Amino acid sequence: MGEEKFDKDDMPFKNRHLSWMDFNMRVLEEAMSISNPIMERLKFLSITASNLDEFFMIRVAEVMDKKLTKPGSKDSSGLKPKQLLGMLTSKIHKFYGKQYSCFFNQILPSLGKIGVKFLKWDDLNLEQMSYAEDYFEKIIFPVLTPLAVDMGRPFPFLSNKSLNIAVEFEKNQESLFGIVQVPSILPRYIEIPSLNGKSYILLENIIRGQLSRLFELNSIKSSCTFRITRNSDIEIDEGAQNLLTEIEKSIKKRKRGDLVRLEIGDKTSKGIKKFLVSILDVGKKEIYEARGPIDLTFLSKFYNEEGDSKLKFGKLKQVSPPADFVGCTDIFKAIREKDRMVYHPFETFDWVTNFIQAAAEDESVLAIKQVLYRVSGNSPIIAALIKAAENGKQVTVLVELKARFDEENNIGWAKKLEKAGCHVIYGLTGLKVHCKVLLVVRREGNLIRRYIHFGTGNYNDTTAKFYTDIGIFTCNEDFGRDASSLFNSLTGYSKPPEYKKLVVAPMDMRQFFKNMIENETENAKRGLPSKIVIKINAVVDSKIIKDLYLASNAGVDINLIVRGMCCLIPGVKGYSENIQVRSIVGRFLEHSRIFYFENAGSPKIYMGSADLMPRNLDRRVEILFPVEDTGLRERTVNVLNILLNDTKNARIQDNKGKYHRINYKDEFLDSQMELFKLFGKNKKKNNFKNNIKIFTPRTSDDIEQNSR
């Protein structure tokens, strides 16, 4: 097929939002899988609910807005907003039904078998009801504010994602309505007395059981829980004189965005439903009827508070010290000897925090510079930076205030860092700074040496326990100069430099990927070794996808490990016959980004913070860093091999864009557990040899036509 046919409207391209829904379905499959412990299944179900909330607040809201403002526009898949919204709505309604089917038909029965029950008000025996009534009287009642809705008392403003109860009552043979907000400051579920096992009742069920106490002069006809989701894609005036103040104002607006979803109980009375639809001005397709408790994200907290480890995945001890630091007592000396790699969560994140803490206390360290995108609530990274400033180091921190849903958290950290004497940069106008880099400047005799940590994930000690990410420590002088140049361009008015080692977006990264893919294409045409292996979170960019299709047509063997959205469709005749796409969804969130290019037998390997999306390539500051140390390259290839041979967590995408489990028959490989074993086994040996033949992944011939 000639290149002229590879145009935007012709090549196979799956809509990113529909692809994301497929990803969330893969997460839901983990909640349905009987091979996972019950509490883990419950946690996966909670994750799907949290994911869907954010999807509505940002992505569905975006499509709804485009339907009004740009009705004739088409996306890269050729869909107009109205078409896409219809397809999305249909897909989400089906997904929503599957969530509650999973909860009622699988999760609750499985919990019942281990003696855990969630009861409704009518299920309570006399002792339990007495306990619940007492709890209501002492704890819940003082917090509640029942609100009647009539001519003198208008419908109250309901904040985003707040859980509420709508009440229909009768007064003088007339139907009236009221609202009770379920207080989020109280526990969502309450344990009540039980002769066998554990019994719980949800907060809203206690309130519904005691509504007569709140509306004493009226006869209660019916009630239901409901929740609204609002557009939360805040707009920030980046030209404002004070960006921090502007973002603080924008966060408040998020709570008052336009309604994009109404969730109500599936047995809601006609009167209440008509009342809510009318007063909220919501369309039929924007109403989602829940067969059970609205907002299943509470299951995540239930998971965290459940102490029985037999109901969860077996506890895994992170390798500490990491294999690359075995026997090392001086972290700076260790990095001077060779580049070092740490792979989380298989290896502990502690050595990243140790690096900053050592720099904060070391008298020879002159300066620390770091980019922070998302950090934990009680961050040792922040504490170390504050300590460094107190010890007289020059500390410069770029805190990205525009990190979505972490704005408030980051504003708080920025203020604390400034108060401690750190020089804080709030970000760049028009760009998000998403790169993961830490630079330590140290005086060593008559020399100034720069030590650098580059990562694929955030400097977050909490998520490092369940996100897979890779970090590399180096003091290579070329890397040091590049890192210094990067920080100078971020903090000042320096001209973007020409980097020796790093590839930086938005200046160079798009062209870099184009050049690397075209190089493999030309090598294939000349009969030279050619191969591309990419592990990433998302493949969305249409120009990159076009280049990958052209490479496939030239005979380049391409393997993509894409956790989430993938708009590229593999195995399509004349386009992508040499491309395989697999997604790994398992115990840990696959987050690392690795790029392997065969380069005619002299492979080039890069890691970084960017996905193949327009936002990463064009609207963010991202970095790719090459893996140059021979031992680290061998280890990276081994990691890719293990991931490509996963038969437990992997699904392979077919040429229709659908995902299927792998039929492993007698061969079983859980890549994440295999990596834990590999790093544990090599902790003392520090010897990572390839145990699997290089790049012989499972193929599309191995997929099951029906997901297990």
Secondary structure, 3 states (H helix, E strand, C coil): CCHHHCCCCCCCCCCHHHHHHHHHHHHHHHHHCCCCCHHHHHHHHHHHHHHHHHHHHHHHHHHHHHHHHCCCCCCCCCCCHHHHHHHHHHHHHHHHHHHHHHHHHHHHHHHHHCCEEEECHHHCCHHHHHHHHHHHHHHHCCCCCCEEECCCCCCCCCCCCCEEEEEEEEECCEEEEEEEECCCCCCCEEEECCCCCEEEEEHHHHHHHCHHHHCCCCEEEEEEEEEEEECCCCCCCCCCCCHHHHHHHHHHHHCCCCEEEEEEECCCCHHHHHHHHHHHCCCHHHEEEECCCCCCCHHHHHHHHCCCHHHCCCCCCCECCCHHHCCCCCHHHHHHHCCEEEEECCECCHHHHHHHHHHHHCCCEEEEEEEECCCCCCCHHHHHHHHHHHCCCEEEEEECCCCCCCHHHHHHHHHHHHHCCCEEECCECCEEECCCEEEEEEEECCEEEEEEEEECCCCCCCHHHCEEEEEEEECCHHHHHHHHHHHHHHHCCCCCCCCCCCEEECCCHHHHHHHHHHHHHHHHHCCCCCEEEEEECCECCHHHHHHHHHHHHCCCEEEEEECCCECCCCCCCCCCCCEEEEEECCCCEECCEEEEECHHHCCEEEEECCCECHHHHHCEEEEEEECCCHHHHHHHHHHHHHHHCCCCCEEEECCCCCEEEECCCCCCCCHHHHHHHHHHHCCCCCCCCCCCCCCCCCCHHHECCCCC
